[in-house]
Amino acid sequence: MLHHKDWAHMSIAAIIRELEFGKASTGRCESMTWLTAQQSLPIWSRRLPRNMVGAGRLQSNNKWFKYDVEVIERLWSLWGGLHPRSTWFEGLTRGHQTLACCVVACCAASVFRSLGEWTSKFLDAIVINGDKYYRKSLLNSRGHKKPTGLNDLPLECDFQDMRFMVQLQLVGFGQLYSSPASNIMGLYEALNYFFTRSQLGILVCQHRYIAFGYSSSRDGGYFLYDCTEWDRPLFPDNMGASYVLRAKQLLMLLYCIVVTLNVRKPYVEFQLYSVESNRIMAHNDSQELHLDKKPRQ
């Protein structure tokens, strides 16, 4: 039986071969074979002290800006220090802010388009402002019910000193691992369709939310933002944080989404929503990131 690391190497190697020989196309579909064995670790897991080529994560020559290099010239990871389940947050909101954080991440990405500028502090600011956004939705609900979906969120969203008018719209939907010959879109086909119309969005699948997007800036690329993972397989015991994966190619982003979702049966439904955010007010035009207090776990 293959060790999880060998399996991940084979999956990544196959994807890189497709990218190098130009075989990836809109007819391509995601594969359940990309998934690691049960109880194994994604290649970007913080439980792994080294990346795919054996370089230590703390080595300065294994960095791109503040990111760790996961696959050279293909995939990078950036890690925050704060999770929505942290005791930093009040019990009423703690652990329920995932969707709100994803919306805030898209708003932040619409302004800070150079992914190379993102830092751990930036990711913590997204979670903190996501909590504020979720608390605003609680006030709007007037205690009748906890906000649970995209339609429950307020139209106005803040990130630090910036305010946005947010509109979420369903752009595509389909089923994971759907065949290219099917009349139902698979995720790769849906993502290709999405990026012809929008740049920032939220993936909804099995009550899980992941923000994703594309930036055409010099230090941009595709990205995946997630703040749901806790403990295994990504973090040490009883720990978690938000993180971002940056990929140069859409196929690599697709691989990361599939491994992150870890859905192990075909034809599971998903939806892709665009996040259009228009900045409507700024208290401080400097766009400087700052936190009121130092986050703690």
N, C-alpha and C positions, 0 to 999 in steps of 0.2 A: 504493500500500500504506500502511495506517495506521501511524503511528509508535506505539511501544509505549505512550507516555504518553497519546495520543489514545484508543487501544484501552482502556486502564485507565479513563480518564474515562468512556467510553461504558458500560462494565460497571458501574461504581459508580453512575453516573447512573440506569441502568435499575433497579438494586436500590433506590436511594433513592426512586424513583417508586413502586415497589411498596410500600415501607414507608409512604410518605406517604398513599397512597390505599387502604391496607389490603388489598392484593391478595395478600400473602404468606399462605399457609395450609399446613395439613399435607399438602395435595395437591400442593404445589410440589415440584419436584425440582431438584437442582443441574445446572448447565449447563457443558459443555465449552467453550462460547463465552466463559466468564469467563477462561479461561487467556490469558495474554499470549503474544505471538508468541515463537517460539524465540529464545533469546539476549537477550530483553528482561528488564525488571526489574519486580518487584512494586512497588506504590506506596509500601510502607514500607521499601524498600531503603535501606541506609545509603550506597549509591553515588549516591543522589539527594539533592542538597543542600537541596531544597525539597519541601514537601508538595503536595497536590493543588491547593491554591488559590494556590500560589506563595510561601508564607511560609517563611522560613529556619528550619531545624531548631534552630539555636542561639539563636533569638530568645526572650526571656522571655515575650513575649505569645503565643507559640505552644506553651504548656505547659498541661497539666492535672496538678497536683502535679509529679511527676518524669517524667511521660510526655510524649512528643511528640504533638501533634495531627496525625493523618493525614487524617481526614475530619471536618470540624467537627460536633460533637454526635453523631458516629457511630462513630468508630474512633480509637484511641490506641495508641501503642507505647512500650514500655519496654525498655531494653537493658542487659544486664550487661556485665562485662568479662572473663569467664572462659568457656572452652569445654572440654568433656571431652577434646579433643585437645591441650590446652595442656601444655607441658613442666612445668607445676606438678605434674602427676600422674605416678605411676610408669608405666614402660613396660608392665607387666603389665595394668594397668587402662585405660591411656590410650585414649580413643576408644571404649571398650566400655560406658560407663556410662549410655547414653541412657535405657534403660528404667528403671533405678534412679533417675535424676534425675527422670523423670516421676512415679514413685511418690512421691518426696520432695516434689515440687511440689504434689501433691494433699494430702499430709499438712500441708504448710505452709499451703495455702489453707483447710484445714478449721479452722485456728486464726486466721489473719490474713485475715479475710473481707472487710475493707475493702481493695479493690484500690488505693485511693488511698494506702495506707500502704506499698505496695511500692516498693522502690528498687533501684538497680543492685547495691548491697551485698546486698540480700535475694536477688536472683537468683544472685549469686556464692555465697551461703551454700547455696542449693539444690544447686548443682553440686558444691560441696565435700562436702556431706553425702550426695549421691548417689554420689559416689566411695567414701565410707566404707561405704555400704550395699552397693554392688557388691562391695567387698573382703570384706565379711562373707559374701556369697553364695559367693565363691571359697573361703573357709575351710570353709563348709558342704559344698562339693562335694568337698573333700579331694583336689583335684588330678585327679579322674577326668575332668572335662570343664569347659569354661568355661560359666558360666550363659548361656543364650541366650534363654530365654522367661520368661513370667510365672510358671510353676510352679517356676522355679529360684530365686526370690527368698525370703529369710527372712521369717518372719511378723512379726518385730519390726523397726521402722524408726525411726531417730532423725533429728530435725531440731534442731540446736543442743542445747539442754538439755532437749528434750522427747522422749519415747519413745512410739511408737504401736504398737498391734497392727493389722496391715493385712490386709484381706481383699479379694481381687480376684475379681470374678464376671462372667462373660459375660452381658451384658444384651441386646445386639442385634447383628445382622450383616446383611450384604446386599452389594450391588454398586453401585459408583459409576456415576452417570448412568443408573440404572435408571428406566424409565418409571413414572409414577404408576399406570398401568394394569397393571403387572406384578405378579405374586404374590411377587416378591422386593423387599425394601425398598431404596430408594435411601438416600443418606446423610442427606438432609434429613428424610425420614420416620423414619429410625432415631434421629436426634438428638431429634426431637420425642418419640418413644417413650421414649428414654433419660431425658429430663428430667422425665417424669412419675413416674419411679421413683428417680432418683439425681441428685446435684448435681455430683459430681466423677468424672472417668473418664479412660481412656486409649484413644486410637484406634490400632488396629494396621492397617497397610496396606502391602503389599509390603515387609515386614520393617522398616518405619519406625514409630516410636512418637511420638505427640503427646499431651500432657496437655491437658485442657480441662475447663471447669466453669462453674458459675453461682453467683453470690453475690447474695442478696437484700438485702444491706446497702445503706445510702444511697450509698456510693461503690463499689458492687459492679458487677454486670453479668456478661456472658459473657466468658470469656477463653480464649486459646490459649497454651500454653507449648511452646516448641521449643528444643532445644539441639543440633540436628544440623547446621544450616547452616554451611558453611565456604566462604570465598571467594565467587565469583559464584554466585547473583545478588544476595545480600543484603549482602555485606561486601567491603571492599577485598581486594586480592590477599593470600593467605596469612594471612588473619585470620578470626576467627569468635567468637561469644559466644552465650550463651543470651539469649532475649528473650521478651516477653509482648505479645500483642495483646489489647486490651480492646475489646469491642463492646457496644453497647447492645441490639442486636436479634439474634435467632438467625439470621436470614437473612444478616446481615453476618458473623457467626461462620462460617457455612457457606461464604461466599465466601472468607474468609481460609484456611479449611482446604483448600478445593479448589485455590487458588493455591499454597499451601504444598506440598501433595502433588504437584502438577504432573503428574498422571496423564493421559496423552494418548490413552487408548483406553477404550472403554466396558466395562462388566461386570467390572471388577477388584474382587475381593473385599476386604471390610474387616470388622473386628470392633470392637465397643465394649464395653469392660470398665468396670464401676463400681469405684471405689476407696473402700472404707469403712475409715476409720481411727479407732480409739478410743485416746485418750490414756490411757496406763496408768501413767506415772511422769514426774515433772518434777523435775529437779535444781535448777532456778531458776525460781520462779513469776513472775518479772518479765517473761518472754518477750522479753527484750531481745536483739536481733541483734548478734552480734559475731564477727569473724573473728580467727583466731590470727595470721595473717600477711597481708600485702597481696598479692592475686593478681597474677600477671604472665603475659603471653602467652608 
